[in-house]
C-alpha cells in the first residue's frame, strides 16, 4: 500500500506471515494493531530487527481495529496519525512499553 509516496505495511491478526522479505525491502511505515502486539510480540520482534537493518522504517501502533480498515480503504489517512509515528523499538520490552504509553495517553 502506498500513501503520499510512502510504502506502508499493515499488520493485523489476519496477517498470515511476517516473513515476506520482498515486501519488507521498501517498507517505510509499519502499521500494527495494538492487540497484535500484545498477543504476538515475540513474533513481531524479528520483523522489527529486519526492518531496522534494511531501511529507515518507522512504526505506527493503532489502538482500534476499525482504523486499520479505514486506512486500508483510503477513508482515513496515515498523516492524521503523524504525531504517533515512532522509531522501531529495539526489543520486546520497548515494544510493549510503547503500547503501555499509548494506553496512558
Residue frames as a rotation matrix with the C-alpha (Angstrom) as fourth column:
UNK 1
0.588 0.809 0.000 0.00
0.809 -0.588 0.000 0.00
0.000 0.000 -1.000 0.00
UNK 2
-0.582 -0.782 0.222 1.31
0.786 -0.611 -0.092 3.48
0.207 0.121 0.971 -0.81
UNK 3
0.670 0.731 -0.130 0.24
0.742 -0.652 0.154 6.82
0.028 -0.200 -0.979 0.60
UNK 4
0.938 -0.288 -0.194 1.89
-0.272 -0.956 0.109 10.16
-0.217 -0.050 -0.975 -0.12
UNK 5
0.456 -0.793 -0.403 4.79
-0.615 0.046 -0.787 8.30
0.643 0.607 -0.467 -1.71
UNK 6
-0.359 -0.559 0.747 5.44
-0.923 0.330 -0.197 6.13
-0.136 -0.761 -0.635 1.36
UNK 7
-0.265 0.231 -0.936 5.34
-0.263 0.917 0.301 2.35
0.927 0.326 -0.183 1.21
UNK 8
-0.227 0.338 0.913 3.12
-0.972 -0.141 -0.189 1.24
0.065 -0.930 0.361 4.07
UNK 9
-0.646 0.046 -0.762 2.71
-0.030 0.996 0.086 -2.23
0.763 0.079 -0.642 5.58
UNK 10
0.044 0.756 0.653 -0.36
-0.919 -0.226 0.324 -3.16
0.392 -0.614 0.685 7.60
UNK 11
-0.773 -0.276 -0.572 -0.21
-0.043 0.921 -0.387 -5.94
0.633 -0.274 -0.724 10.19
UNK 12
-0.009 0.786 0.618 -3.35
-0.973 -0.149 0.176 -7.22
0.231 -0.600 0.766 11.87
UNK 13
-0.199 -0.082 0.977 -4.37
-0.625 0.778 -0.062 -10.54
-0.755 -0.623 -0.206 13.40
UNK 14
0.816 0.512 0.268 -5.26
-0.094 0.575 -0.812 -11.79
-0.570 0.638 0.518 9.91
UNK 15
0.408 -0.744 -0.529 -1.72
-0.909 -0.276 -0.313 -11.26
0.087 0.608 -0.789 8.56
UNK 16
0.972 0.112 -0.206 -0.54
-0.118 0.993 -0.017 -14.76
0.202 0.041 0.978 7.65
UNK 17
0.501 -0.863 -0.074 3.21
0.862 0.505 -0.054 -14.29
0.084 -0.037 0.996 7.57
UNK 18
0.876 -0.253 -0.410 5.54
-0.068 -0.907 0.415 -11.66
-0.477 -0.336 -0.812 8.97
UNK 19
0.126 -0.939 0.320 8.41
0.248 0.342 0.906 -13.13
-0.960 -0.035 0.276 6.96
UNK 20
0.705 0.211 0.677 7.73
0.681 0.065 -0.730 -11.85
-0.198 0.975 -0.097 3.43
UNK 21
-0.104 -0.921 -0.377 11.18
0.674 -0.344 0.654 -10.44
-0.732 -0.186 0.656 2.66
UNK 22
-0.543 -0.105 0.833 10.34
0.801 -0.364 0.476 -8.92
0.253 0.926 0.281 -0.75
UNK 23
0.432 0.828 0.357 7.55
0.614 -0.560 0.556 -6.85
0.660 -0.021 -0.751 0.73
UNK 24
0.714 -0.155 -0.682 9.80
0.612 -0.335 0.717 -5.60
-0.340 -0.929 -0.144 3.52
UNK 25
-0.153 -0.940 0.306 12.61
0.985 -0.119 0.125 -4.22
-0.081 0.320 0.944 1.37
UNK 26
-0.614 -0.079 0.785 10.96
0.395 -0.892 0.219 -0.90
0.684 0.444 0.579 0.58
UNK 27
0.347 0.849 -0.398 8.69
0.784 -0.031 0.620 -0.61
0.514 -0.527 -0.676 3.61
UNK 28
-0.543 -0.527 0.654 8.82
0.165 -0.830 -0.532 2.83
0.824 -0.181 0.538 5.21
UNK 29
-0.480 0.450 0.753 5.95
-0.859 -0.413 -0.302 2.66
0.175 -0.792 0.585 7.70
UNK 30
-0.751 0.239 -0.616 4.77
0.255 0.965 0.062 -0.43
0.609 -0.110 -0.785 9.57
UNK 31
-0.314 0.742 0.592 1.24
-0.857 -0.490 0.159 -0.10
0.408 -0.458 0.790 10.95
UNK 32
-0.737 0.008 -0.676 0.30
0.201 0.957 -0.208 -2.64
0.645 -0.289 -0.707 13.62
UNK 33
0.389 0.896 0.216 -2.86
-0.198 -0.148 0.969 -3.12
0.900 -0.419 0.119 15.66
UNK 34
-0.153 -0.426 0.892 -2.22
-0.935 -0.229 -0.270 -2.87
0.320 -0.875 -0.364 19.40
UNK 35
0.663 0.492 0.565 -3.92
-0.660 0.739 0.131 -6.25
-0.353 -0.460 0.815 20.02
UNK 36
0.868 -0.391 -0.306 -1.49
0.048 0.680 -0.732 -7.96
0.494 0.621 0.609 17.64
UNK 37
-0.062 -0.929 0.364 1.49
-0.489 -0.290 -0.823 -6.53
0.870 -0.229 -0.437 19.54
UNK 38
-0.005 0.118 0.993 0.12
-0.996 0.086 -0.015 -7.74
-0.087 -0.989 0.117 22.86
UNK 39
0.793 0.446 0.415 -0.69
-0.430 0.892 -0.138 -11.23
-0.432 -0.070 0.899 21.54
UNK 40
0.866 -0.415 0.280 2.28
0.499 0.673 -0.546 -11.76
0.038 0.613 0.789 19.20
UNK 41
0.820 -0.562 -0.105 5.12
-0.516 -0.807 0.287 -9.57
-0.247 -0.181 -0.952 20.49
UNK 42
0.113 -0.825 0.554 7.63
-0.137 0.540 0.831 -12.43
-0.984 -0.170 -0.052 20.23
UNK 43
0.226 0.042 0.973 6.78
0.852 0.476 -0.218 -12.89
-0.473 0.878 0.072 16.54
UNK 44
0.941 0.233 0.244 6.98
0.324 -0.825 -0.463 -9.18
0.094 0.515 -0.852 15.76
UNK 45
0.627 -0.745 -0.226 10.44
-0.227 -0.453 0.862 -8.54
-0.745 -0.489 -0.454 17.24
UNK 46
-0.209 -0.746 0.632 12.34
0.559 0.439 0.703 -10.41
-0.802 0.501 0.325 14.44
UNK 47
0.376 0.433 0.819 10.33
0.918 -0.295 -0.265 -8.41
0.127 0.852 -0.509 11.89
UNK 48
0.989 -0.014 -0.146 11.36
0.026 -0.964 0.266 -5.16
-0.145 -0.267 -0.953 13.59
UNK 49
0.238 -0.970 0.047 15.00
0.027 0.055 0.998 -6.26
-0.971 -0.237 0.040 13.57
UNK 50
-0.189 -0.276 0.942 14.92
0.897 0.342 0.280 -6.97
-0.400 0.898 0.183 9.84
UNK 51
0.678 0.510 0.529 13.21
0.683 -0.704 -0.197 -3.66
0.271 0.495 -0.825 9.10
UNK 52
0.856 -0.404 -0.324 15.71
-0.091 -0.733 0.675 -1.76
-0.510 -0.548 -0.663 11.24
UNK 53
-0.063 -0.952 0.299 18.61
0.223 0.279 0.934 -3.36
-0.973 0.126 0.195 9.39
UNK 54
-0.213 -0.008 0.977 17.21
0.928 0.311 0.205 -2.92
-0.305 0.950 -0.059 5.89
UNK 55
-0.236 0.190 0.953 15.82
0.593 -0.748 0.296 0.61
0.770 0.635 0.064 5.78
UNK 56
-0.978 -0.126 0.167 14.65
-0.021 -0.734 -0.679 3.68
0.208 -0.667 0.715 7.64
UNK 57
-0.271 0.943 -0.191 11.25
0.372 0.286 0.883 2.30
0.888 0.168 -0.428 8.60
UNK 58
-0.782 0.185 0.595 9.02
-0.590 -0.529 -0.610 3.87
0.202 -0.828 0.523 11.27
UNK 59
-0.763 0.517 -0.388 6.12
0.553 0.833 0.022 2.35
0.334 -0.198 -0.921 13.17
UNK 60
-0.551 0.699 0.455 2.54
-0.718 -0.676 0.168 3.34
0.425 -0.234 0.874 13.94
UNK 61
-0.935 0.306 -0.178 0.53
0.354 0.796 -0.491 1.49
-0.008 -0.523 -0.853 16.58
UNK 62
-0.494 0.841 0.221 -3.24
-0.424 -0.455 0.783 1.63
0.759 0.293 0.582 16.07
UNK 63
-0.864 0.176 0.471 -5.46
-0.438 0.196 -0.877 1.29
-0.247 -0.965 -0.092 19.12
UNK 64
0.047 0.975 0.218 -8.65
-0.473 0.214 -0.854 0.45
-0.880 -0.063 0.472 17.24
UNK 65
-0.425 -0.164 0.890 -9.14
0.480 0.793 0.375 -2.29
-0.768 0.587 -0.258 14.66
UNK 66
0.577 0.750 0.323 -11.54
0.674 -0.214 -0.707 -0.12
-0.461 0.626 -0.629 12.64
UNK 67
0.484 -0.487 -0.727 -8.74
-0.442 -0.853 0.277 2.40
-0.755 0.188 -0.628 12.00
UNK 68
-0.533 -0.756 0.381 -6.86
-0.092 0.499 0.862 -0.25
-0.841 0.424 -0.335 10.05
UNK 69
-0.162 0.562 0.811 -9.79
0.884 0.448 -0.134 -0.89
-0.439 0.695 -0.569 7.71
UNK 70
0.807 0.447 -0.387 -10.38
0.281 -0.866 -0.413 2.84
-0.520 0.224 -0.824 7.25
UNK 71
0.057 -0.875 -0.481 -6.73
-0.556 -0.427 0.713 3.29
-0.829 0.227 -0.511 6.27
UNK 72
-0.611 -0.279 0.741 -6.87
0.294 0.789 0.540 0.24
-0.735 0.548 -0.399 4.00
UNK 73
0.107 0.779 0.618 -9.96
0.961 0.078 -0.265 1.70
-0.255 0.622 -0.740 2.25
UNK 74
-0.685 -0.512 0.518 -8.40
0.633 -0.770 0.076 5.18
0.360 0.380 0.852 1.97
UNK 75
0.433 0.872 0.228 -11.12
0.526 -0.450 0.721 6.63
0.732 -0.193 -0.654 4.21
UNK 76
0.954 -0.257 -0.156 -8.52
0.018 -0.467 0.884 7.67
-0.300 -0.846 -0.441 6.77
UNK 77
0.641 -0.766 0.035 -5.04
-0.143 -0.165 -0.976 8.98
0.754 0.621 -0.215 6.02
UNK 78
0.341 -0.638 -0.690 -1.91
0.869 0.494 -0.029 7.89
0.360 -0.590 0.723 7.85
UNK 79
-0.521 -0.577 0.628 -0.89
0.353 -0.816 -0.457 11.55
0.777 -0.017 0.629 8.01
UNK 80
0.377 0.729 0.572 -3.70
-0.363 -0.451 0.815 12.05
0.852 -0.515 0.095 10.54
UNK 81
0.965 -0.074 -0.252 -1.65
0.250 0.552 0.795 9.87
0.081 -0.831 0.551 12.91
UNK 82
0.420 -0.874 0.244 1.68
0.120 -0.213 -0.970 11.62
0.899 0.437 0.015 12.24
UNK 83
0.185 -0.326 0.927 2.13
-0.859 -0.512 -0.009 12.54
0.477 -0.795 -0.375 15.91
UNK 84
0.663 0.167 0.730 2.02
-0.598 0.704 0.382 8.84
-0.450 -0.690 0.567 16.83
UNK 85
0.842 -0.441 -0.311 4.64
0.004 0.581 -0.814 7.58
0.540 0.684 0.490 14.37
UNK 86
0.722 -0.591 0.360 7.65
-0.500 -0.087 0.861 6.28
-0.478 -0.802 -0.359 16.32
UNK 87
-0.180 -0.849 -0.497 11.06
-0.948 0.284 -0.142 4.76
0.262 0.445 -0.856 15.63
UNK 88
0.390 0.303 -0.870 11.15
-0.222 0.948 0.230 0.98
0.894 0.103 0.437 15.61
UNK 89
0.747 -0.108 0.656 11.51
-0.652 0.074 0.755 -0.45
-0.130 -0.991 -0.016 19.13
UNK 90
-0.146 -0.935 -0.323 14.73
-0.924 0.246 -0.294 -2.36
0.354 0.255 -0.900 19.77
UNK 91
-0.957 -0.158 -0.245 13.26
-0.075 0.945 -0.317 -5.30
0.282 -0.285 -0.916 21.72
UNK 92
-0.304 0.894 -0.328 10.06
0.620 0.447 0.645 -6.86
0.724 -0.007 -0.690 23.05
UNK 93
-0.172 0.226 -0.959 10.06
0.946 -0.233 -0.225 -4.79
-0.274 -0.946 -0.174 26.23
UNK 94
-0.835 -0.137 -0.532 10.39
0.018 -0.975 0.223 -1.49
-0.549 0.176 0.817 24.39
UNK 95
-0.807 0.591 -0.024 7.65
0.040 0.095 0.995 -2.64
0.590 0.801 -0.100 22.00
UNK 96
-0.066 0.808 -0.586 5.27
0.849 0.354 0.393 -3.40
0.525 -0.471 -0.709 24.88
UNK 97
-0.435 -0.152 -0.887 6.28
0.703 -0.673 -0.229 -0.19
-0.562 -0.724 0.400 26.69
UNK 98
-0.993 0.107 -0.053 5.15
-0.115 -0.736 0.667 1.76
0.032 0.668 0.743 23.63
UNK 99
-0.332 0.922 -0.199 1.74
0.378 0.323 0.868 0.09
0.864 0.213 -0.456 23.89
UNK 100
-0.063 0.269 -0.961 1.60
0.998 0.015 -0.061 0.95
-0.002 -0.963 -0.270 27.58
UNK 101
-0.791 -0.278 -0.545 2.45
0.303 -0.952 0.047 4.61
-0.532 -0.128 0.837 26.88
UNK 102
-0.853 0.514 0.086 -0.17
-0.053 -0.250 0.967 4.67
0.519 0.820 0.241 24.15
UNK 103
-0.109 0.851 -0.514 -2.81
0.717 0.425 0.552 3.38
0.689 -0.308 -0.656 26.59
UNK 104
-0.184 -0.036 -0.982 -1.92
0.908 -0.390 -0.156 6.02
-0.377 -0.920 0.104 29.21
UNK 105
-0.964 -0.265 -0.007 -2.07
0.237 -0.872 0.428 8.92
-0.119 0.411 0.904 26.73
